[in-house]
Amino acid sequence: MARYKVFVTREIPKQGLDILAEHCDYEMNPDDRVLTEDEIIQGAKGKDGLLCLLTDRIGARIMDEVMPKVISNYAVGVDNIDIQAATERGILVTNTPGVLTETTADQTFALLLGVARRIVESDRYIRDGRFNGWGPMLMLGTDVHSKTIGIIGLGKVGTAVARRAKGFKMKILYHSRTRKPDVDRELGAQYQDMNSLLQNSDFVVLTTALTPETKELIGKRELDLMKPSAFLINTARGGVVDEAELVDALRERRIAGAGLDVFKDEPHFINQDIYDLDNVVMAPHTGSATVETRGKMSILAAENLVAALHGKMPKHPVNPEVLDG
């Protein structure tokens, strides 16, 4: 029996590749870089399946040129794929939710602690040879315990962040599309409208998906509602924040600082003005970047792809309605 053919746009952990090798004939981009649209078309043409990453923009042109049966996204978010175009063409799209929830919540809290306690700034201070001994005013940061955290987007990651905040005896506020009575009871979380959350929070944490409704959700008006002593933490998507307005707010100290794992136009462009700000801690989109979690993601992405190619329901279909056609 003929084996299905698959194209992988960039190397993923071996566990997933082993699953593909068992069930399919796969080709993989040999270079550790993002492929262009034309390169994806060239690699995927004639293939039954496409395994792509969140850095790959998969639109109608690629779909029309390649027409894969399934697109397996090695990510939770699918804003890099034109889902409507895929659905119209009967192409199933899958993703990898769940397995990265706790790891991304860890990263969120690492950024929160790092910027509040000036960890990166302190590390640089020592490495630059400026540390001459303890001083009562040296590198004064901000307490995290017993403060108020406001979480925008209380999905799986947001809820995991709230559980960590509970351990720090923080007051937990949240804003989400729907109220979460179970989380309210378990963690004592309080639902608030956006304006109230921004005004009352010491740490505003973004864990919402990027959609047309949440694009640049945080702009000048929202930043001006925050306390001058408050911090913004973003492990969602860069497009949720108006990056230019955030830079202005940070430079002018209208907010105290930010922890950023994501950027609006990454990796092609990151606002260079951010680099000059000492009240920002940055990470290169590494929210899920642990050996354990990235391995689990590769397994899930491969299993989704193999199941769909063999006519079975994958664990995480994004547009399952195409299977009813």
N, C-alpha and C positions, 0 to 999 in steps of 0.2 A: 504494500500500500504506500502511495506517495506521501512523503512527509511535508508538513506545512513549512513555508518559508517565512522567516521573520527578520526584520531589521531593527537593530538596537542603536539608538543615536549616540550613545556614549557608554563607556564601561560602567557597569554596576557591580555590586559585590558578587562574589563567586557563587553563593548559594542560589541566586536567581538564574545565573547563567547555566548552572548544572541542570536545573529543571528544564530550561529551554533546550539544552543539548539532548536531553533524554527524549523529548517529544517532537522537536522541530529541527530544521536546519536553519541556523541563524548566522547572520553577518553583523558585525559591529564596527562602528566608527573606531578606528585604531588610535585616533588622536584625542588627547585630553582637552577638548575645546568644544564650544558650541558650533554646530554646523549651520551653514546658511540654508535658506529655503531650497535653493537649487541642489545643494549637496544632499539634503534629506530626500528630495525627489529621486535623485540619482541612486542613492543607496536603497530606498524602499521600493522602487519600481519593480513590479513583478512579484512582490512579496505579499503574503496573505495577512501578515500582522505587523504592526509598528509598535515598538516599545520606546516611548519618548520620556523626556524629562521636563520639569517645569520651565527650564530655560529655552525650550523649543517652542516656537510659535507655529502651531499647526492650524492652518486656515483652509479655506475652500480650494485654493490653487493646489496645495499639496494633495488634498483628498481627491480632486478630479484627476490629477496626474497619476496617482498611485492606486486609489480605490482599494484600500485594505479592508478586510472584513472586520477588524477590530483595532482600536488604538488603546494601548495600555499605558496610562500615565503613571510614572514613578513619582507620585506626589499626592497629597490630599487635595489641594486646590486644583481646579481645572480651568482657571482663567486664561491659561496659555493655549487652550483649544477652543475652536469655534464649535460649540456643542450643537447649536442650531443647524449649522451646515452639515455636521456629522449625522444628525438625526434625519435631516432631509435626504441624505444619501444612503440611509440604512446602515451606517457604520456605528458599531457599538463602541462606546468609550467607557473605560474603567479607571478607577483610582485606588489609592492605598490608605484609606483612613484607619484610625484606631491604633495602629501599631506605633505611631510616633507621638501620641498624646502626652504621655508622661515625660518623655524626653524633651519635647518642646516646652512643656511647663517648667522643667528644670532650667532650661536656657532663659526663659522669661524671667525667672526669679534671679538667675545669675546676673543678668543685665540690670535688673532693679537694684540688687545689692551692690553691684559693681559701681554704678553711677552714684548711688546714695552715699556710699562710703569711700568714694574716690579711689577705688582700688587700682585702676589703670594709671591714673594720674600719679598715685603714690609709687607705683612700680617704676614709672618713667623717672620720677624725682630721684629715686635711689640710684638707678642705672646711670643717670647723668652726673652722679657724684656730688649731689647737692645736700645729702643727708649728713648733718653735723651733730645729730643727737636729738633726743626727745625734747619737745617744747609744748607748752600748754595750748598754743594756738596753731600747732602744725597740722595741716590737712584735716581741718574740722569738716566732718561730713554731716549727714542727717540720719537720725534714728529711723529704723524701719518698723521695729516692733511697736505695737499699739497705735500705729497710724491708720489712716483710712485709704483703702485701695478701691479704685473704681474700675471695673472690668467691662469693656465694651465688646459684646459678643460672647455670651455665656454658653458656648457649645462645649464640646469635650475638652478642648485645651483650656478654655476659660474656666471651666469647672475645676480642672486639675490645678490651675493657678490659685483658685479660691481656696482649695484645700491646703495648699502650702501657706497661703496668707493666714488661714486659721491657726496654723502652728506658730505663727509670729504674733498671735493675739491681735490681729488687725481687724478693724471694722470693714466689712465687705459690702460694697455697693456694686450694682451691676445694671447695665442696660442691654436688652436683647430684644429680638423680634417678638418673643413670647416670654411671659413670666415663667419661672422655674420653681414651683411650689416645693418640690423635693429638695432642691438646693437651699431654698429658704429655710426649710425645717432642719436640714442636716448641718448647715454651716452658719445659720443666723444671717444669711445674706438678705439684703434689702434691694428691691427693684426701685430704680429712680429714672425719671426722664433724663435725656442727655444733658440738658442745661444744668440741672441740679447735681448730677454726677460730676460734671466738670468743675463746678463751683466748690464742691464739698470734698473732693479727693486730694490726697497728698501724692498719690501715684495713680496715674491714668494708664491702664494697660489695654492695648488693642489686640484682640484675638479673633476679630471678625473676618469673615470671608470678603474677598474683593468682588463686588458686584457693581452694576451701574448705580445702584442706590448708595453704596458705600464709597464710591470713588471720591477722593479728597473729602472724606467725611470730617476730617479734622483740618480746618483752615484757620484763617486769622480770627474770625469770630469765636470759634471754639477755643483757640489758644488763649484769647483774651479773657475768656471766662475762667480759665484755670488760675489757681493761686500762684503768686510769684515764687512761692516756695515749693511748687509741685513739679513732678517729673513725669515725662511721657515715655512709655515703654511700648515698642512696636515689634511684635514677632508675627504679625499677620501678613500683610503685603504692603510694599512701599507705596502703592497707589492709594491707600486709604488716607494718606496724609499729603497735604499740600507742602511739598518739601521746601520750597522757597520761603513760604510763610513760617515754617518751623525754624529754618535757619535764622530768620530775622528775630523771632521770639527768643531763641537761645542766645544770639549775639547781644541783644538788648536786655537780657536777663529778665524778660517778662515771664518766663518760667525758669525753674532752677536748673533743669538738665533733661537729658534724654538718653535712653538705651535703645539702640536700633540694630536689628538683625536683618532688616530688609530695606530696600531702597527703590525709588520709583522706577528708574530706568536701568536697573542693574542687568547685566554687568557692564553694559556699554558706556554708561555715564553715571557718575555719582557726583553730586554737587560738591565741587572742590572746597567751597566755603566751610563745609562741615569739618574738614580736616584741621582747620585752624581753631576749632572750638574745644576748650579744655573741659567743658561741662557735658560732653557726649562720650558715651562708650559705644563702640561699633563692633559688630561681628559680621562676617561675610556669608550671611544667610545659612547659618549652621545650626538652626533650631533642632533639627533631627539628626545632627551629625555625631552619632556614636556608633561604634562598631556593631553593637547589638541591634540598634534600631534600623540602621541603614541595611543591615543584613535581612531583617524581617521585611522591610519594604521591598527588597529585591525579590524575595520569595513570593510575596503577595502579588507583585506586578507580573511575575512570570506565571503564577498559578491563574491569575485572571485571564491572561492572554491565552494560555493553553486550553483552559476550560471553554472560553468563547469560541476558539477555533474548532473545537471538537463538538460544538453545538450544545454545550452545557451552560447553565446559568453561572456566571462568575460570581465570586463573593461580593464584589462591589461594582455593580454596573451604575454608570452615571445617567444614562438614557435608556433604561430597560424597555421603553416602549418600542424600540426598533425590533425587539425580539418578537413582538406581537404581530408584526407586519407580514 
